[in-house]
Amino acid sequence: MYKKMRLADTIRVAPNLLGGDVRANVKSALRDKLEGRIDKALGAIVAITEIDAIGEGHILVGDGAVYYDATFDAIVFVPVIQEVIEGEVVETVDFGAFISIGAMDGLLHVSQITDDFMSYDGKNGRLISKGGGRSLGEGDKVRARVVAVSINEREPRESKIGLTMRQHSLGKMEWLEEDKKPSAEKAQ
């Protein structure tokens, strides 16, 4: 889920950025420091959108930079358990598929794709069902539900988001469209 949050932080503006517009320099420093960072309490900080207030600058002895207390708005991505998301398959492996859900990737385990048994076709990089003739590969659009969240802010790449598509109205978008068609159309 994307959220707009009002945050506060102390930001260091390097000496080479001290000329010109303070607001623009503080926003640039905030973007460099925070965008792309994952915080366990906040989620993934996607963008700094607007500076609300900037306090007086402080200079520390031995450092030519100026430190400002700033209040600002940010867009953050927070995966929420039971949330239904739409994403794109970015990689398939023998144990499942990695789904890009915006600022992070989630894992769709092979047992959570369909009720059919899925096997990995390494030659074509696809997961294929045994009975239904369905397959899942890179670039496919899917709708899934978040079932597990474990955020690791020290090692963001170690963060884990578990997904499932084994519920009604979840799955590959093409499968959902097929399921909407009346039985007579499917047989043709």
Phi and psi restraints in degrees (value plus and minus 20) as a CYANA .aco file:
   2 TYR   PHI    -109.7   -69.7
   2 TYR   PSI     118.8   158.8
   3 LYS   PHI    -154.4  -114.4
   3 LYS   PSI     128.2   168.2
   4 LYS   PHI    -119.3   -79.3
   4 LYS   PSI     103.7   143.7
   5 MET   PHI    -144.3  -104.3
   5 MET   PSI     127.3   167.3
   6 ARG   PHI    -115.8   -75.8
   6 ARG   PSI      99.1   139.1
   7 LEU   PHI    -142.6  -102.6
   7 LEU   PSI     144.0   184.0
   8 ALA   PHI    -154.7  -114.7
   8 ALA   PSI     122.5   162.5
   9 ASP   PHI    -177.7  -137.7
   9 ASP   PSI     140.6   180.6
  10 THR   PHI    -120.0   -80.0
  10 THR   PSI     107.0   147.0
  11 ILE   PHI    -140.3  -100.3
  11 ILE   PSI     118.3   158.3
  12 ARG   PHI    -113.4   -73.4
  12 ARG   PSI     102.5   142.5
  13 VAL   PHI    -124.6   -84.6
  13 VAL   PSI      94.9   134.9
  14 ALA   PHI     -82.1   -42.1
  14 ALA   PSI     133.5   173.5
  15 PRO   PHI     -76.0   -36.0
  15 PRO   PSI     -55.1   -15.1
  16 ASN   PHI     -90.5   -50.5
  16 ASN   PSI     -30.8     9.2
  17 LEU   PHI    -122.7   -82.7
  17 LEU   PSI     -14.4    25.6
  18 LEU   PHI     -96.3   -56.3
  18 LEU   PSI     -38.4     1.6
  19 GLY   PHI    -100.8   -60.8
  19 GLY   PSI     133.7   173.7
  20 GLY   PHI      71.1   111.1
  20 GLY   PSI    -176.3  -136.3
  21 ASP   PHI     -95.9   -55.9
  21 ASP   PSI      98.9   138.9
  22 VAL   PHI     -82.4   -42.4
  22 VAL   PSI     -63.8   -23.8
  23 ARG   PHI     -79.7   -39.7
  23 ARG   PSI     -64.9   -24.9
  24 ALA   PHI     -86.1   -46.1
  24 ALA   PSI     -58.9   -18.9
  25 ASN   PHI     -88.0   -48.0
  25 ASN   PSI     -60.7   -20.7
  26 VAL   PHI     -85.5   -45.5
  26 VAL   PSI     -63.2   -23.2
  27 LYS   PHI     -82.4   -42.4
  27 LYS   PSI     -61.9   -21.9
  28 SER   PHI     -82.9   -42.9
  28 SER   PSI     -63.7   -23.7
  29 ALA   PHI     -85.6   -45.6
  29 ALA   PSI     -59.3   -19.3
  30 LEU   PHI     -83.6   -43.6
  30 LEU   PSI     -62.5   -22.5
  31 ARG   PHI     -81.2   -41.2
  31 ARG   PSI     -65.4   -25.4
  32 ASP   PHI     -82.1   -42.1
  32 ASP   PSI     -58.9   -18.9
  33 LYS   PHI     -98.1   -58.1
  33 LYS   PSI     -61.0   -21.0
  34 LEU   PHI    -128.3   -88.3
  34 LEU   PSI     -54.1   -14.1
  35 GLU   PHI     -82.6   -42.6
  35 GLU   PSI     110.6   150.6
  36 GLY   PHI      70.3   110.3
  36 GLY   PSI     -27.9    12.1
  37 ARG   PHI     -99.9   -59.9
  37 ARG   PSI     124.9   164.9
  38 ILE   PHI    -131.6   -91.6
  38 ILE   PSI     108.0   148.0
  39 ASP   PHI    -140.9  -100.9
  39 ASP   PSI     113.2   153.2
  40 LYS   PHI     -78.2   -38.2
  40 LYS   PSI     -58.6   -18.6
  41 ALA   PHI    -101.3   -61.3
  41 ALA   PSI     -55.8   -15.8
  42 LEU   PHI    -114.1   -74.1
  42 LEU   PSI     -55.9   -15.9
  43 GLY   PHI      84.6   124.6
  43 GLY   PSI    -175.3  -135.3
  44 ALA   PHI    -111.0   -71.0
  44 ALA   PSI     103.9   143.9
  45 ILE   PHI    -102.1   -62.1
  45 ILE   PSI      94.4   134.4
  46 VAL   PHI    -109.0   -69.0
  46 VAL   PSI     -65.6   -25.6
  47 ALA   PHI    -176.1  -136.1
  47 ALA   PSI     124.8   164.8
  48 ILE   PHI    -114.3   -74.3
  48 ILE   PSI      98.9   138.9
  49 THR   PHI    -119.3   -79.3
  49 THR   PSI     -60.6   -20.6
  50 GLU   PHI    -172.1  -132.1
  50 GLU   PSI     121.4   161.4
  51 ILE   PHI    -112.8   -72.8
  51 ILE   PSI     105.6   145.6
  52 ASP   PHI    -108.8   -68.8
  52 ASP   PSI     -72.3   -32.3
  53 ALA   PHI    -168.1  -128.1
  53 ALA   PSI     125.7   165.7
  54 ILE   PHI    -146.4  -106.4
  54 ILE   PSI     106.4   146.4
  55 GLY   PHI    -100.0   -60.0
  55 GLY   PSI    -197.8  -157.8
  56 GLU   PHI     -86.6   -46.6
  56 GLU   PSI     126.5   166.5
  57 GLY   PHI     -99.0   -59.0
  57 GLY   PSI     129.4   169.4
  58 HIS   PHI    -146.6  -106.6
  58 HIS   PSI     118.7   158.7
  59 ILE   PHI    -131.4   -91.4
  59 ILE   PSI     110.5   150.5
  60 LEU   PHI    -114.7   -74.7
  60 LEU   PSI     124.6   164.6
  61 VAL   PHI     -80.1   -40.1
  61 VAL   PSI     110.5   150.5
  62 GLY   PHI      65.9   105.9
  62 GLY   PSI     -20.6    19.4
  63 ASP   PHI    -147.9  -107.9
  63 ASP   PSI     103.2   143.2
  64 GLY   PHI     -99.2   -59.2
  64 GLY   PSI     -23.9    16.1
  65 ALA   PHI    -100.1   -60.1
  65 ALA   PSI     144.2   184.2
  66 VAL   PHI    -133.2   -93.2
  66 VAL   PSI     114.8   154.8
  67 TYR   PHI    -124.7   -84.7
  67 TYR   PSI     106.3   146.3
  68 TYR   PHI    -138.4   -98.4
  68 TYR   PSI     119.2   159.2
  69 ASP   PHI    -105.7   -65.7
  69 ASP   PSI     104.4   144.4
  70 ALA   PHI    -148.8  -108.8
  70 ALA   PSI     123.1   163.1
  71 THR   PHI    -132.6   -92.6
  71 THR   PSI     112.2   152.2
  72 PHE   PHI    -171.2  -131.2
  72 PHE   PSI     143.5   183.5
  73 ASP   PHI    -120.4   -80.4
  73 ASP   PSI     120.0   160.0
  74 ALA   PHI    -157.6  -117.6
  74 ALA   PSI     130.2   170.2
  75 ILE   PHI    -117.5   -77.5
  75 ILE   PSI     105.5   145.5
  76 VAL   PHI    -144.3  -104.3
  76 VAL   PSI     131.2   171.2
  77 PHE   PHI    -129.2   -89.2
  77 PHE   PSI     101.4   141.4
  78 VAL   PHI    -144.0  -104.0
  78 VAL   PSI      88.8   128.8
  79 PRO   PHI     -90.8   -50.8
  79 PRO   PSI     111.8   151.8
  80 VAL   PHI    -137.8   -97.8
  80 VAL   PSI     111.0   151.0
  81 ILE   PHI     -79.9   -39.9
  81 ILE   PSI     116.9   156.9
  82 GLN   PHI      60.7   100.7
  82 GLN   PSI     -21.7    18.3
  83 GLU   PHI     -91.4   -51.4
  83 GLU   PSI     117.3   157.3
  84 VAL   PHI    -112.7   -72.7
  84 VAL   PSI     106.8   146.8
  85 ILE   PHI    -146.1  -106.1
  85 ILE   PSI     140.0   180.0
  86 GLU   PHI    -139.2   -99.2
  86 GLU   PSI     120.2   160.2
  87 GLY   PHI    -175.6  -135.6
  87 GLY   PSI    -192.0  -152.0
  88 GLU   PHI    -147.0  -107.0
  88 GLU   PSI     118.4   158.4
  89 VAL   PHI     -89.3   -49.3
  89 VAL   PSI     103.2   143.2
  90 VAL   PHI    -126.0   -86.0
  90 VAL   PSI     -38.4     1.6
  91 GLU   PHI    -182.0  -142.0
  91 GLU   PSI     121.2   161.2
  92 THR   PHI    -137.2   -97.2
  92 THR   PSI     120.4   160.4
  93 VAL   PHI    -155.8  -115.8
  93 VAL   PSI     153.6   193.6
  94 ASP   PHI     -83.6   -43.6
  94 ASP   PSI     -43.0    -3.0
  95 PHE   PHI    -120.2   -80.2
  95 PHE   PSI     -18.4    21.6
  96 GLY   PHI     135.0   175.0
  96 GLY   PSI    -175.1  -135.1
  97 ALA   PHI    -155.7  -115.7
  97 ALA   PSI     122.8   162.8
  98 PHE   PHI    -115.7   -75.7
  98 PHE   PSI     109.2   149.2
  99 ILE   PHI    -134.5   -94.5
  99 ILE   PSI     105.4   145.4
 100 SER   PHI     -98.2   -58.2
 100 SER   PSI      98.3   138.3
 101 ILE   PHI    -137.4   -97.4
 101 ILE   PSI      15.4    55.4
 102 GLY   PHI      90.4   130.4
 102 GLY   PSI    -134.7   -94.7
 103 ALA   PHI     -97.1   -57.1
 103 ALA   PSI     -31.9     8.1
 104 MET   PHI    -159.5  -119.5
 104 MET   PSI     149.7   189.7
 105 ASP   PHI    -131.7   -91.7
 105 ASP   PSI     125.8   165.8
 106 GLY   PHI    -135.3   -95.3
 106 GLY   PSI     137.0   177.0
 107 LEU   PHI    -123.6   -83.6
 107 LEU   PSI     105.4   145.4
 108 LEU   PHI    -124.8   -84.8
 108 LEU   PSI      79.6   119.6
 109 HIS   PHI     -84.6   -44.6
 109 HIS   PSI     129.3   169.3
 110 VAL   PHI     -76.6   -36.6
 110 VAL   PSI     -51.0   -11.0
 111 SER   PHI     -96.1   -56.1
 111 SER   PSI     -30.6     9.4
 112 GLN   PHI    -127.6   -87.6
 112 GLN   PSI      -8.7    31.3
 113 ILE   PHI    -104.2   -64.2
 113 ILE   PSI     -77.8   -37.8
 114 THR   PHI    -162.5  -122.5
 114 THR   PSI     156.1   196.1
 115 ASP   PHI     -95.5   -55.5
 115 ASP   PSI     -42.1    -2.1
 116 ASP   PHI     -95.0   -55.0
 116 ASP   PSI     135.8   175.8
 117 PHE   PHI     -91.3   -51.3
 117 PHE   PSI     111.3   151.3
 118 MET   PHI    -129.5   -89.5
 118 MET   PSI     116.4   156.4
 119 SER   PHI    -142.0  -102.0
 119 SER   PSI     135.9   175.9
 120 TYR   PHI    -114.9   -74.9
 120 TYR   PSI     106.8   146.8
 121 ASP   PHI    -122.4   -82.4
 121 ASP   PSI      72.5   112.5
 122 GLY   PHI     -83.6   -43.6
 122 GLY   PSI     -50.8   -10.8
 123 LYS   PHI     -83.0   -43.0
 123 LYS   PSI     -61.1   -21.1
 124 ASN   PHI    -123.3   -83.3
 124 ASN   PSI     -23.1    16.9
 125 GLY   PHI      43.9    83.9
 125 GLY   PSI      22.7    62.7
 126 ARG   PHI    -153.1  -113.1
 126 ARG   PSI     133.9   173.9
 127 LEU   PHI    -121.0   -81.0
 127 LEU   PSI     107.6   147.6
 128 ILE   PHI    -143.0  -103.0
 128 ILE   PSI     115.6   155.6
 129 SER   PHI    -100.6   -60.6
 129 SER   PSI     127.3   167.3
 130 LYS   PHI     -93.5   -53.5
 130 LYS   PSI     -61.6   -21.6
 131 GLY   PHI    -121.0   -81.0
 131 GLY   PSI     -55.4   -15.4
 132 GLY   PHI    -113.1   -73.1
 132 GLY   PSI     -25.4    14.6
 133 GLY   PHI      49.7    89.7
 133 GLY   PSI       2.8    42.8
 134 ARG   PHI    -121.7   -81.7
 134 ARG   PSI     130.0   170.0
 135 SER   PHI    -160.0  -120.0
 135 SER   PSI     138.2   178.2
 136 LEU   PHI    -154.3  -114.3
 136 LEU   PSI     106.6   146.6
 137 GLY   PHI    -164.6  -124.6
 137 GLY   PSI     157.4   197.4
 138 GLU   PHI     -77.1   -37.1
 138 GLU   PSI     114.3   154.3
 139 GLY   PHI      74.0   114.0
 139 GLY   PSI     -33.1     6.9
 140 ASP   PHI     -90.7   -50.7
 140 ASP   PSI     120.0   160.0
 141 LYS   PHI    -111.1   -71.1
 141 LYS   PSI     116.2   156.2
 142 VAL   PHI    -156.3  -116.3
 142 VAL   PSI     139.8   179.8
 143 ARG   PHI    -140.1  -100.1
 143 ARG   PSI     106.0   146.0
 144 ALA   PHI    -159.9  -119.9
 144 ALA   PSI     148.6   188.6
 145 ARG   PHI    -133.7   -93.7
 145 ARG   PSI     117.9   157.9
 146 VAL   PHI     -97.1   -57.1
 146 VAL   PSI     105.1   145.1
 147 VAL   PHI    -137.6   -97.6
 147 VAL   PSI     -33.4     6.6
 148 ALA   PHI    -174.0  -134.0
 148 ALA   PSI     120.5   160.5
 149 VAL   PHI    -156.6  -116.6
 149 VAL   PSI     106.4   146.4
 150 SER   PHI    -159.4  -119.4
 150 SER   PSI      82.0   122.0
 151 ILE   PHI    -113.0   -73.0
 151 ILE   PSI     110.4   150.4
 152 ASN   PHI    -137.6   -97.6
 152 ASN   PSI      82.0   122.0
 153 GLU   PHI     -94.9   -54.9
 153 GLU   PSI     -43.6    -3.6
 154 ARG   PHI     -94.6   -54.6
 154 ARG   PSI     -59.3   -19.3
 155 GLU   PHI    -145.6  -105.6
 155 GLU   PSI      62.4   102.4
 156 PRO   PHI     -72.8   -32.8
 156 PRO   PSI     -52.3   -12.3
 157 ARG   PHI     -89.8   -49.8
 157 ARG   PSI     -35.0     5.0
 158 GLU   PHI    -109.0   -69.0
 158 GLU   PSI     -24.3    15.7
 159 SER   PHI     -84.0   -44.0
 159 SER   PSI     124.3   164.3
 160 LYS   PHI    -147.5  -107.5
 160 LYS   PSI     110.8   150.8
 161 ILE   PHI    -146.0  -106.0
 161 ILE   PSI      95.3   135.3
 162 GLY   PHI    -111.2   -71.2
 162 GLY   PSI     118.6   158.6
 163 LEU   PHI    -146.0  -106.0
 163 LEU   PSI     137.4   177.4
 164 THR   PHI    -157.5  -117.5
 164 THR   PSI     130.4   170.4
 165 MET   PHI    -146.0  -106.0
 165 MET   PSI      -5.0    35.0
 166 ARG   PHI    -112.5   -72.5
 166 ARG   PSI      23.4    63.4
 167 GLN   PHI    -157.7  -117.7
 167 GLN   PSI     143.0   183.0
 168 HIS   PHI     -77.4   -37.4
 168 HIS   PSI     118.4   158.4
 169 SER   PHI      48.3    88.3
 169 SER   PSI      -1.4    38.6
 170 LEU   PHI    -138.1   -98.1
 170 LEU   PSI     132.5   172.5
 171 GLY   PHI     122.2   162.2
 171 GLY   PSI    -190.8  -150.8
 172 LYS   PHI     -86.4   -46.4
 172 LYS   PSI     118.8   158.8
 173 MET   PHI     -76.1   -36.1
 173 MET   PSI     -58.7   -18.7
 174 GLU   PHI     -83.5   -43.5
 174 GLU   PSI     -58.2   -18.2
 175 TRP   PHI     -85.5   -45.5
 175 TRP   PSI     -59.5   -19.5
 176 LEU   PHI     -84.8   -44.8
 176 LEU   PSI     -59.7   -19.7
 177 GLU   PHI     -85.4   -45.4
 177 GLU   PSI     -61.4   -21.4
 178 GLU   PHI     -81.8   -41.8
 178 GLU   PSI     -61.2   -21.2
 179 ASP   PHI     -87.8   -47.8
 179 ASP   PSI     -42.0    -2.0
 180 LYS   PHI     -96.1   -56.1
 180 LYS   PSI     -46.2    -6.2
 181 LYS   PHI     -88.9   -48.9
 181 LYS   PSI     125.1   165.1
 182 PRO   PHI     -81.3   -41.3
 182 PRO   PSI     136.5   176.5
 183 SER   PHI     -75.6   -35.6
 183 SER   PSI     -58.7   -18.7
 184 ALA   PHI     -83.0   -43.0
 184 ALA   PSI     -59.4   -19.4
 185 GLU   PHI     -88.4   -48.4
 185 GLU   PSI     -56.0   -16.0
 186 LYS   PHI     -83.8   -43.8
 186 LYS   PSI     -56.0   -16.0
 187 ALA   PHI     -90.1   -50.1
 187 ALA   PSI     -44.0    -4.0
